[in-house]
Amino acid sequence: MTSEVPGATVAVLGCGLMGSAVARALARGGHDVVVWNRSPAKAQALEAEGIRADSSVERAVAAASIVISVVRDTDALREALGAQPRLDGRTLVNLTTGSPAQAAETLTWVTERGGHYLDGVIGAFPDDIGRDHCVVYFAGPRPVYDAVEHVLRAVAGTPTFVSEDVGSASVLDVGIVGMFVMPTLVAFAEAVAYMTERGVGADVIRQTLVRDLSALRHQMSDLLTGVETGDHATDQATVQTYAHAADVFLEEVRASGSRGRLLEAAIDVFGDVRDAGLGGDGLSVIATLPAAHPGNEF
Ligand SMILES: NC(=O)c1ccc[n+]([C@@H]2O[C@H](COP(=O)([O-])OP(=O)(O)OC[C@H]3O[C@@H](n4cnc5c(N)ncnc54)[C@H](OP(=O)(O)O)[C@@H]3O)[C@@H](O)[C@H]2O)c1
């Protein structure tokens, strides 16, 4: 492959909230953009902003050297492209949310049709697209990424290549957004409900949060060090200490009539650690617990 695709025409498939933001950012970045959407009105709405719309997905793909998918899911992408799309020499950048297995399947599917494939994961909202702080992860063959990176910069201020394992961007999405950010935000919403109910206002929470987030960063870094070294000993706080405090917290939350479902989940995990005889270790020992699949429970 060449290292660049000068004057690339980029087709954006899917003009929902995210697809429209991606198309606008590409156009702002000076790229020739053609958009397609299953229901044509959303694509046509972008014409007012100087972006070309095409009601035929075949024509939009044929016109482009880079095709960016931002439809709802992998099934929608296959449905949109049809069984035998002409992808010869084109690069499909799939920003549609999917699993690592779907990324691997789509890589094979695209390669069989003569195209190149990159899996992408957007860790941002539509308003962030095109801005410096916008986080988008990519995975797949490095030469494919290198050839289109200059175009991807219009979408993600600083695009991040994760690895050549095509599922690795999706693994980050599942782990960070699915398993960490989502429960954290749900826990925060429950915590805010409890605190405001008990008379601690949003302004106080906002001030306190700045301090607490930097503590959280340190704790996350220490936890990663424990996982890297396999040394889970702590001279700061054992899981047992967290567990005792968590029991006190949950009793208070329940007594005040609030919900603390993520706190309950944490207490469940602390219980698993205690049952495994590891309560004297630090929090990083949680990462060593076996998966709770049927037949694999404690
Ligand atoms: N919004 C975010 O903050 C965000 C953040 C990260 C990742 N994402 C990911 O970006 C993707 C799009 O999200 P969105 O927020 O733009 O959702 P959205 O506003 O609901 O748009 C969904 C898009 O998918 C299209 N679509 C649905 N089913 C289809 C099908 N069977 N065939 C063809 N097109 C189909 C819709 O077309 P119609 O208009 O015809 O229904 C529309 O263009 C999702 O995978 C989402 O997880 C979104």
PDBQT file of the ligand as one rigid body, heavy atoms in Angstrom, charges set to zero:
ROOT
HETATM    1  N1  LIG A 301     -23.792   8.465  20.053  1.00  0.00    +0.000 N 
HETATM    2  C1  LIG A 301     -22.675   8.209  20.737  1.00  0.00    +0.000 C 
HETATM    3  O1  LIG A 301     -22.338   8.927  21.699  1.00  0.00    +0.000 OA
HETATM    4  C2  LIG A 301     -21.776   7.066  20.349  1.00  0.00    +0.000 A 
HETATM    5  C3  LIG A 301     -20.514   6.924  21.003  1.00  0.00    +0.000 A 
HETATM    6  C4  LIG A 301     -19.679   5.878  20.633  1.00  0.00    +0.000 A 
HETATM    7  C5  LIG A 301     -20.080   4.983  19.670  1.00  0.00    +0.000 A 
HETATM    8  N2  LIG A 301     -21.303   5.138  19.054  1.00  0.00    +0.000 N 
HETATM    9  C6  LIG A 301     -21.681   4.119  18.058  1.00  0.00    +0.000 C 
HETATM   10  O2  LIG A 301     -21.974   4.725  16.807  1.00  0.00    +0.000 OA
HETATM   11  C7  LIG A 301     -22.975   3.939  16.124  1.00  0.00    +0.000 C 
HETATM   12  C8  LIG A 301     -24.111   4.869  15.702  1.00  0.00    +0.000 C 
HETATM   13  O3  LIG A 301     -24.634   5.477  16.873  1.00  0.00    +0.000 OA
HETATM   14  P1  LIG A 301     -25.565   6.770  16.803  1.00  0.00    +0.000 P 
HETATM   15  O4  LIG A 301     -25.467   7.452  18.131  1.00  0.00    +0.000 OA
HETATM   16  O5  LIG A 301     -25.315   7.544  15.560  1.00  0.00    +0.000 OA
HETATM   17  O6  LIG A 301     -27.009   6.070  16.708  1.00  0.00    +0.000 OA
HETATM   18  P2  LIG A 301     -28.327   6.599  15.970  1.00  0.00    +0.000 P 
HETATM   19  O7  LIG A 301     -28.415   8.078  16.030  1.00  0.00    +0.000 OA
HETATM   20  O8  LIG A 301     -29.449   5.797  16.540  1.00  0.00    +0.000 OA
HETATM   21  O9  LIG A 301     -28.098   6.170  14.446  1.00  0.00    +0.000 OA
HETATM   22  C9  LIG A 301     -28.168   4.820  14.069  1.00  0.00    +0.000 C 
HETATM   23  C10 LIG A 301     -27.800   4.742  12.605  1.00  0.00    +0.000 C 
HETATM   24  O10 LIG A 301     -27.805   3.361  12.203  1.00  0.00    +0.000 OA
HETATM   25  C11 LIG A 301     -28.629   3.239  11.058  1.00  0.00    +0.000 C 
HETATM   26  N3  LIG A 301     -29.207   1.903  11.008  1.00  0.00    +0.000 N 
HETATM   27  C12 LIG A 301     -29.841   1.235  11.994  1.00  0.00    +0.000 A 
HETATM   28  N4  LIG A 301     -30.220   0.019  11.545  1.00  0.00    +0.000 NA
HETATM   29  C13 LIG A 301     -29.817  -0.060  10.256  1.00  0.00    +0.000 A 
HETATM   30  C14 LIG A 301     -29.913  -1.078   9.268  1.00  0.00    +0.000 A 
HETATM   31  N5  LIG A 301     -30.497  -2.260   9.526  1.00  0.00    +0.000 N 
HETATM   32  N6  LIG A 301     -29.361  -0.834   8.040  1.00  0.00    +0.000 NA
HETATM   33  C15 LIG A 301     -28.747   0.366   7.795  1.00  0.00    +0.000 A 
HETATM   34  N7  LIG A 301     -28.645   1.362   8.688  1.00  0.00    +0.000 NA
HETATM   35  C16 LIG A 301     -29.165   1.137   9.910  1.00  0.00    +0.000 A 
HETATM   36  C17 LIG A 301     -29.682   4.316  11.241  1.00  0.00    +0.000 C 
HETATM   37  O11 LIG A 301     -30.341   4.543  10.014  1.00  0.00    +0.000 OA
HETATM   38  P3  LIG A 301     -31.857   5.139  10.004  1.00  0.00    +0.000 P 
HETATM   39  O12 LIG A 301     -31.692   6.609  10.207  1.00  0.00    +0.000 OA
HETATM   40  O13 LIG A 301     -32.382   4.759   8.677  1.00  0.00    +0.000 OA
HETATM   41  O14 LIG A 301     -32.593   4.465  11.156  1.00  0.00    +0.000 OA
HETATM   42  C18 LIG A 301     -28.780   5.465  11.694  1.00  0.00    +0.000 C 
HETATM   43  O15 LIG A 301     -28.081   6.012  10.612  1.00  0.00    +0.000 OA
HETATM   44  C19 LIG A 301     -23.408   2.845  17.105  1.00  0.00    +0.000 C 
HETATM   45  O16 LIG A 301     -22.725   1.644  16.822  1.00  0.00    +0.000 OA
HETATM   46  C20 LIG A 301     -22.971   3.411  18.448  1.00  0.00    +0.000 C 
HETATM   47  O17 LIG A 301     -22.746   2.405  19.428  1.00  0.00    +0.000 OA
HETATM   48  C21 LIG A 301     -22.146   6.152  19.362  1.00  0.00    +0.000 A 
ENDROOT
TORSDOF 0
